[in-house]
């Protein structure tokens, strides 16, 4: 009987998973809560552009069309590209639109049996004669509360981490948004507005944006464009960041500094040999030089020293955190002219008049606060499971990374894979590699190691994340080791992990999606 694979989410990861499951002869069913594909690209700010160069953000077997000439396409071009991919590989017919997954529930072995397993799913294989997943869904279009249940052999969670569950800061009692006389929204609400509605919403208002990542920068730019110096947009931030003006520090492509094998030799790796550890230690001074080289370019180009925005941490720490953002064009010119005001605020709360910053006597009077404070992707991942035991297993300890082997498999949750939770500099690229790995696993190309071995590997990656990412380790970023990470996937699948021609190219040429095309 044909195995049925359920895929939750029709964003980029869900579409790629569908494509590779289909290619392996399975019958994929994609559940999408909205009426369209594209995930986060369907609801973005009007000014949003791709964050990484398109050469790094493309499908390995479906290059960008020649009509897209910009290195950083805008959100409409990205969404069109994604739709063209789905049409080219005939994926739309596999998608159930307006179908929200309320929860998934495992039926098969008891929890006692699962906890006694030596191998994932009992055998190390993807399917089981006993185990099935019950996926409960509702129709989001007809407004009915009726539940429909699908019984599936395997489930791939492609629910993303940058949507649906906003990260709202916690405030002391009686000092939250409820006491504020103005309006407080999350950036996802602002991003869901069309351009005209958004303009009218902020026009003539004193707007305060909280955050200093991409959505905060784009929101502040839009506010400053609409209101100018008459109603300057205030940006409250905790930490300065090495946001990029471009990907050409002092004229050298950033990829030659950070996205090749030589760059990764400077970094201590999970499970590395003594020799590689020694090399990383010896090359640590060069890693510092590379960081300073990029930092000096950013400071010169953006004038961070002039406005007191030089971060205390290194650029290497930034890239290891997957916190790299490109600065909107002329952002710091807006700062210098006064239409954007930057204000450091490690702690703040609300009063009736506005925002109170810790250590300052008077509140900052404001009409509207937009919280560009990110999302709780781990909570979203937890809530998809009905079982409290599985909820706890997928979250893991709050003091460690989300425990996923190869960033895809929870060793103690059978017949489920997660795609798109951990980050890289180009998530499409990384998601495609993971989808191919999961497709080969499901097809029986290889078996997983023992649960104990997988846990040990997860621990090694957790140590790596904490070493280089600091308190951002929960983001599970593989950006600074994306080649090493892909090497592990390739070896599992039986592929040659060295994808270049010649030793020099292998060591110094940047790696990208097309290196893994066939």
Secondary structure, DSSP 8 states (H G I E B T S, - for coil): ---EEEEE--SHHHHHHHHHHHHTT-EEEEE-SSSSS-GGGGS--TT-B-SS-TTTSSBTTB---TT---SS-BHHHHHHHHHHHHHHTT-GGGEETTEEEEEEEEESS-HHHHHH-SBGGGTSSS--SS-EEEEEEEESSS-----EEEEESEEEE---SSSSSB------TT-SGGG-SSEEEEHHHHHTS-HHHHHHHHTTS-EEEE--SHHHHHHHHHHHHHHTTTT-EEEEESS----BS-SEETTEETHHHHSSHHHHHTS--TT--HHHHHHHHHTHHHHHHHHHHHHHHHHHHHTTGGGT---SS-HHHHHHTT---B--TTHHHHHHHTSEEEEE-SSEEE-SSEEEETT-SS-EE-SEEEE---B-HHHHHHHTBS-HHHHHHHH--TTS----BTTTB-TTSTTEEE-SSS--SSHHHHHHHHHHHHHHHHTTS----BHHHHHHHHHHHHHHHHHHHGGGGGG---GGGHHHHHHHHHHHHT--S--SSSHHHHHHS---GGGG--
